[in-house]
Amino acid sequence: MSEATLLLKATGLNLKRRHKQVLTDINLELHAGQILTLIGPNGCGKSTLIRVLLGLESIDSGSVWHRKALTVGYMPQHLQLEPRLPLTVLGFLRLARGARDSAIHGWIQRLGIQLLTDQDIQDLSGGEWQRVLLARALLLKPDLLVLDEPVQGVDVQGQHELYRLIPTLRDELGCGVLMVSHDLHLVMAATDEVICMNGHICCSGHPDHVSGSEAYQQLFGQRTAPIAHYTHHHDHQHCLDGHIDHDQTAETSQP
Ligand SMILES: Nc1ncnc2c1ncn2[C@@H]1O[C@H](COP(=O)(O)OP(=O)(O)OP(=O)(O)O)[C@@H](O)[C@H]1O
């Protein structure tokens, strides 16, 4: 990918918290139009890496480069709000920098949260809150959309909808997407590149490549078996004269 589309680049990131080495020699690049997903077991450093990339946490060594004037829409894993704060969903969305009511109502419709507009944010369910946070991130018209476990608390139907929506948003906004997810089945189909981490980067690349790698199998073991992403194993050959030769045997069938 070209330098012109580069949004963010991390080089040699290292970070220790108390006595634990949380990040070790992390290198990555994210380009406009790319969906990059971080996966890995609990505590492997995914959220910490996101916060470091966004400049919310300091590092011991390494560097993070951002494109100039990069606008980031961040959907955090946790957002602590003052519990006594009386604020409706609409009021909360109006706090987004530069957000106009027309845009707010557009995203409210798009994300199917019309019935929540006047509801107090303290009364939202986990899945409802996730949608509201996504709306807030999108209101910023981000060059980079950062989603830290976007489907936590979202029902199965909602998870499918959200993972279908992410590539559409990427296409419409032309943004890059950096995502953390535990939903291996769904995320593998909705991402261009996966980084599988456990403090350091164990493996990375296209989902097909990563899910077949030894490091991935060691981290996720049996759970990797039914990954539901599309893989086409070509079981025939197209000859120059247009003839199809079926003598080639298929390795495996697609899921
Ligand atoms: N301020 C801190 N002090 C000590 N340890 C910390 C601190 N912040 C993070 N850690 C540790 O760093 C590790 C990485 O945490 P992080 O939240 O990045 O993991 P994660 O991969 O996002 O996990 P999960 O999948 O459970 O959300 C964890 O072991 C955590 O306990």
The ligand as a Gaussian input file, in Angstrom:
#p B3LYP/6-31G(d) Opt

LIG

0 1
 N       -2.170000       0.272000      34.668000
 C       -1.909000      -1.015000      34.693000
 N       -1.192000      -1.573000      35.715000
 C       -0.898000      -2.877000      35.709000
 N       -1.275000      -3.738000      34.738000
 C       -1.981000      -3.245000      33.729000
 C       -2.335000      -1.868000      33.640000
 N       -3.030000      -1.685000      32.490000
 C       -3.115000      -2.885000      31.897000
 N       -2.496000      -3.816000      32.646000
 C       -2.364000      -5.247000      32.317000
 O       -1.952000      -5.298000      30.964000
 C       -2.487000      -6.454000      30.339000
 C       -3.169000      -6.057000      29.044000
 O       -4.419000      -5.427000      29.318000
 P       -5.413000      -5.062000      28.146000
 O       -6.622000      -4.413000      28.757000
 O       -4.691000      -4.319000      27.104000
 O       -5.781000      -6.517000      27.578000
 P       -6.817000      -6.955000      26.452000
 O       -6.075000      -7.786000      25.475000
 O       -7.534000      -5.767000      25.903000
 O       -7.799000      -7.868000      27.302000
 P       -9.370000      -8.203000      27.168000
 O       -9.510000      -9.109000      25.977000
 O       -9.652000      -8.919000      28.438000
 O      -10.115000      -6.904000      27.028000
 C       -3.407000      -7.109000      31.365000
 O       -2.716000      -8.186000      31.957000
 C       -3.671000      -6.013000      32.363000
 O       -3.918000      -6.553000      33.646000

